[in-house]
């Protein structure tokens, strides 16, 4: 900037104060009355009150956090002395019930046709071994063994690669995934001291009886069962050979009685047959189904033991079975591949 003309440099500076005049103390600060260096009694009391309130709030917050932590701990793991059940155990029980109820539907859809709807197998005239047996459920049919059989099929049981017990796990090409396998095993090992709900396979809603009550079932395994000390172990291998005919098949005489049986849409066309006692007779069997695993017509006694085990027709076709002379009585003719009511009938020999 250019200094204004007509003034010397000394004149342009601020006027000098005489040395005898003191500098004002509040020249560059607020007035003296604005500076209060001590607390008034009212202000000090207010600060103390606010500090005490803050400590009370902090104490209450700490107590709430501690109580919540303790309550949540016992909620998760259960109270001492068994006063409450742990939430994890409750959820585990709920999930187990769900697995058993879903396993029931899997068993009825895939296993009941051979093992029977109650798992009694040959004890009720079905082709597969019984599963609803306390001796077998006690140790033999444990979760690991069942998982191995479902993964490997019947070849694991007796080493028979031609076993009709199929592979069920999709690890080896079967139709069931690992969750379904776990559910099926849960059902097979379900305890008999608990009642479960039968649910619709598609909607999972409870099914109802005609009177409106919910359909239920109980498990097979008795948790209190203990085998007799003198009992022998359940054999690892099972084969349905008891009572089966092992001799040569007799020829059919020209004048022998021949009975007609037709299999179509997985059902026999007849459910009542009659044959003469003490005479060889024949069954002219026609299979009209394809791609369902085949059909046959076996003869069994009332206790489920096999009298005649006829060969299976794997596809559509016709065969005449020769049935050896039978004693008078009532027998069952059944398809061993599909041992269901529609493929089961009564043979009366008289």
C-alpha positions in Angstrom: 0.0 0.0 0.0 1.0 3.6 -0.5 1.3 5.7 2.6 -1.2 8.6 2.7 0.6 11.9 1.8 1.2 14.7 4.2 2.0 12.5 7.3 5.3 11.4 8.6 5.8 7.7 9.6 5.6 8.6 13.3 2.3 10.3 12.8 0.9 7.3 11.1 1.6 5.0 14.1 -0.8 4.7 17.0 -0.4 7.4 19.6 2.1 6.4 22.3 0.8 6.3 25.8 2.7 8.3 28.3 4.9 6.1 30.5 3.2 7.4 33.6 -0.2 6.1 32.6 -0.8 2.4 33.4 -2.2 -0.1 30.9 -5.8 -1.1 31.6 -6.0 -4.6 33.0 -9.1 -5.5 31.0 -8.0 -4.0 27.8 -8.0 -7.3 25.8 -10.4 -9.4 27.9 -13.9 -9.6 29.2 -15.0 -7.4 32.1 -13.8 -8.5 35.5 -17.3 -9.4 36.7 -17.5 -12.0 33.9 -14.7 -14.0 35.5 -16.0 -16.1 38.4 -13.3 -18.3 39.9 -15.3 -20.0 42.7 -18.5 -22.0 42.6 -21.6 -20.7 44.2 -23.3 -23.1 46.8 -26.2 -23.6 44.4 -23.9 -24.5 41.5 -21.9 -26.9 43.6 -25.0 -28.7 44.9 -26.3 -29.1 41.3 -23.1 -30.7 40.2 -23.1 -33.1 43.1 -26.7 -34.0 42.4 -26.0 -34.7 38.7 -22.9 -36.8 39.5 -24.9 -38.9 42.0 -27.7 -39.5 39.4 -25.2 -40.6 36.8 -23.6 -43.1 39.2 -27.1 -44.5 40.0 -27.9 -44.9 36.3 -24.6 -46.6 35.7 -25.1 -48.9 38.6 -28.6 -49.9 37.4 -27.4 -50.5 33.9 -24.6 -52.7 35.2 -27.1 -54.7 37.3 -29.4 -55.2 34.3 -26.5 -56.4 32.1 -25.4 -58.9 34.8 -28.9 -60.2 35.4 -29.5 -60.6 31.7 -26.3 -62.5 31.2 -27.1 -64.9 34.1 -30.7 -65.4 32.9 -29.6 -66.0 29.3 -26.9 -68.4 30.4 -29.4 -70.6 32.3 -31.9 -70.2 29.5 -29.4 -71.6 27.0 -27.9 -74.3 29.3 -30.6 -75.0 31.8 -30.9 -74.0 35.5 -29.0 -76.0 38.2 -30.5 -79.1 39.7 -32.5 -79.7 36.6 -35.0 -77.0 37.4 -35.3 -76.1 33.7 -34.3 -77.8 30.4 -31.7 -76.2 28.2 -33.0 -74.5 25.1 -30.5 -76.4 23.0 -31.9 -79.7 24.3 -35.5 -78.5 23.7 -34.7 -77.7 20.1 -32.8 -80.9 19.6 -35.9 -82.8 20.8 -38.1 -80.8 18.5 -35.8 -81.5 15.5 -35.7 -85.2 16.5 -39.5 -85.5 16.5 -39.6 -83.8 13.1 -37.1 -86.2 11.7 -39.0 -89.2 13.1 -42.3 -88.1 11.6 -40.8 -87.4 8.2 -38.9 -90.8 8.4 -42.3 -92.5 9.0 -43.5 -91.2 5.6 -40.3 -92.3 3.9 -40.6 -95.8 5.4 -44.2 -96.2 4.3 -43.4 -95.0 0.8 -40.2 -97.0 0.2 -39.7 -99.8 2.8 -43.1 -101.0 3.9 -43.8 -103.0 0.8 -41.0 -105.5 1.7 -40.7 -105.0 5.5 -44.3 -104.4 6.2 -46.0 -101.2 7.5 -45.1 -102.2 11.1 -41.6 -103.5 10.2 -42.5 -107.1 11.1 -41.3 -108.4 7.7 -41.7 -112.2 7.3 -43.5 -112.4 10.6 -46.5 -110.8 8.8 -46.0 -112.5 5.5 -43.7 -110.0 3.8 -40.5 -110.8 1.9 -37.9 -108.9 3.9 -36.6 -109.6 7.4 -38.3 -108.0 10.4 -37.0 -104.7 11.7 -39.5 -104.3 14.6 -37.6 -106.7 16.8 -36.3 -105.6 20.3 -33.2 -107.9 20.1 -32.2 -106.4 16.8 -33.0 -102.8 17.8 -31.1 -103.2 21.0 -27.6 -103.2 19.4 -27.7 -104.7 16.0 -29.7 -102.1 14.1 -27.7 -99.1 15.3 -27.5 -95.8 13.4 -24.1 -96.6 11.9 -25.1 -100.1 10.6 -28.4 -98.8 9.2 -26.6 -95.9 7.4 -24.1 -98.4 5.9 -26.9 -100.8 4.7 -28.9 -97.9 3.1 -25.7 -96.7 1.4 -24.4 -100.0 0.2 -27.7 -102.1 -0.2 -28.2 -105.7 0.7 -24.8 -106.7 -0.4 -23.5 -105.3 2.9 -25.7 -107.6 4.9 -24.7 -111.0 3.5 -22.2 -110.1 0.8 -24.8 -111.1 -1.8 -24.5 -108.8 -4.8 -27.8 -110.1 -6.1 -29.7 -109.1 -2.9 -33.1 -107.6 -3.6 -32.3 -105.0 -0.9 -31.5 -101.9 -3.1 -29.2 -99.0 -2.5 -31.1 -96.1 -1.1 -28.5 -93.4 -0.6 -27.8 -91.1 -3.5 -24.1 -91.4 -2.8 -24.3 -94.7 -4.7 -27.1 -93.9 -7.1 -30.1 -94.3 -4.8 -33.1 -92.0 -4.5 -32.6 -90.6 -1.0 -30.3 -87.7 0.0 -28.4 -87.7 3.3 -31.2 -85.7 5.2 -33.8 -88.3 4.1 -31.4 -91.1 5.2 -31.0 -89.5 8.6 -34.8 -89.1 9.0 -35.4 -92.8 8.0 -32.8 -93.9 10.6 -34.4 -91.7 13.2 -37.8 -93.4 12.5 -36.3 -96.9 12.7 -34.7 -96.0 16.1 -37.6 -94.1 17.5 -38.5 -95.0 21.1 -41.8 -96.6 21.9 -42.5 -94.3 24.9 -43.3 -91.4 22.7 -46.3 -90.7 20.4 -45.8 -89.1 17.1 -48.1 -87.4 14.6 -48.7 -88.9 11.1 -48.4 -86.0 8.7 -49.3 -85.5 5.0 -46.1 -86.1 3.0 -46.8 -83.0 0.8 -48.2 -80.4 3.2 -46.8 -81.8 6.5 -50.2 -81.1 8.1 -51.5 -83.7 10.6 -53.7 -86.4 9.0 -57.1 -87.1 10.7 -59.2 -90.1 11.4 -62.8 -90.3 10.4 -63.8 -89.1 13.8 -61.6 -86.0 13.5 -58.8 -87.1 15.8 -55.2 -86.8 14.7 -53.5 -90.0 13.4 -50.5 -91.0 15.5 -48.0 -93.7 15.8 -45.4 -94.8 18.3 -41.8 -95.9 17.8 -40.6 -99.5 17.8 -37.6 -99.4 20.1 -38.3 -100.1 23.8 -35.7 -97.9 25.7 -36.0 -100.1 28.8 -35.4 -103.4 26.9 -32.5 -105.6 28.2 -31.7 -108.9 26.6 -31.6 -112.0 28.7 -28.0 -112.7 29.8 -28.2 -116.1 28.1 -29.4 -114.6 24.8 -27.2 -115.1 21.7 -26.2 -112.2 19.5 -28.3 -111.3 16.4 -26.5 -112.8 13.3 -25.0 -110.3 10.9 -26.5 -112.1 7.9 -30.1 -112.9 7.3 -31.5 -115.0 4.5 -35.1 -115.9 3.9 -34.7 -119.7 3.4 -36.7 -121.0 6.2 -39.4 -123.3 4.8 -38.5 -122.7 1.2 -38.5 -125.6 -1.2 -35.0 -126.7 -2.0 -35.7 -129.8 -4.1 -36.4 -130.0 -7.8 -39.7 -128.6 -9.0 -42.2 -131.3 -9.8 -43.6 -131.5 -13.3 -47.2 -130.5 -13.9 -49.5 -133.5 -14.7 -51.6 -133.1 -17.9 -54.9 -133.2 -15.9 -53.7 -130.9 -13.1 -55.7 -128.0 -11.9 -54.4 -124.7 -13.2 -55.2 -121.4 -11.5 -55.0 -118.0 -13.4 -53.5 -115.0 -11.8 -52.8 -111.7 -13.7 -50.7 -108.8 -12.4 -51.5 -105.4 -13.7 -50.9 -101.9 -12.3 -49.2 -103.5 -9.3 -52.3 -105.5 -8.3 -53.5 -109.1 -8.7 -56.8 -109.5 -10.5 -57.9 -112.2 -8.0 -57.5 -112.4 -4.2 -59.2 -115.8 -3.6 -57.9 -119.1 -5.1 -58.8 -122.7 -4.4 -56.8 -125.8 -5.1 -57.1 -129.6 -4.3 -55.3 -130.9 -1.3 -52.6 -133.6 -1.9 -52.3 -132.9 -5.6 -49.8 -131.0 -7.7 -51.4 -127.9 -9.3 -50.3 -125.0 -11.5 -50.6 -121.2 -11.4 -50.7 -119.6 -14.9 -49.2 -116.3 -14.1 -49.4 -113.3 -16.5 -47.4 -110.2 -15.8 -48.6 -107.1 -17.6 -46.5 -104.5 -15.8 -43.1 -103.3 -17.0 -40.5 -101.2 -15.3 -41.8 -101.8 -11.7 -39.2 -104.3 -10.6 -41.0 -107.5 -11.6 -43.7 -109.7 -10.1 -44.0 -113.3 -8.9 -46.5 -115.5 -7.0 -45.1 -117.1 -3.9 -47.0 -119.4 -1.5 -46.6 -118.9 2.3 -48.1 -120.2 5.5 -50.1 -118.1 7.9 -47.0 -117.5 10.0 -45.2 -116.0 7.0 -42.8 -119.0 6.4 -42.3 -119.7 2.7 -43.8 -122.8 1.2 -43.0 -122.1 -2.5 -40.6 -119.4 -3.7 -41.3 -119.0 -7.4 -39.0 -117.2 -9.8 -39.7 -113.6 -10.6 -40.8 -112.2 -14.0 -38.7 -109.1 -14.3 -40.8 -107.7 -17.2 -44.1 -108.3 -18.9 -44.6 -112.0 -19.8 -46.3 -115.2 -18.8 -45.1 -118.3 -16.9 -46.8 -121.4 -15.4 -45.7 -122.2 -11.9 -45.8 -125.8 -10.7 -47.0 -126.0 -7.1 -46.2 -129.2 -5.2 -49.0 -131.0 -3.4 -50.0 -129.1 -0.3 -51.8 -130.3 2.8 -55.4 -129.0 3.4 -55.5 -125.6 4.9 -55.3 -121.9 4.2 -52.3 -120.3 2.7 -51.3 -116.9 1.3 -50.3 -116.2 -2.2 -48.2 -113.0 -2.5 -45.8 -111.1 -4.7 -42.5 -111.0 -2.9 -41.4 -107.9 -4.8 -44.5 -105.9 -3.9 -45.9 -107.6 -0.7 -48.9 -105.1 -0.4 -52.6 -105.8 0.0 -53.3 -105.4 -3.7 -50.8 -108.2 -4.5 -51.8 -110.5 -1.7 -54.6 -113.1 -1.6 -55.8 -116.3 0.1 -55.2 -119.8 -1.2 -57.6 -122.4 0.2 -56.5 -126.0 -0.2 -59.2 -128.6 0.4 
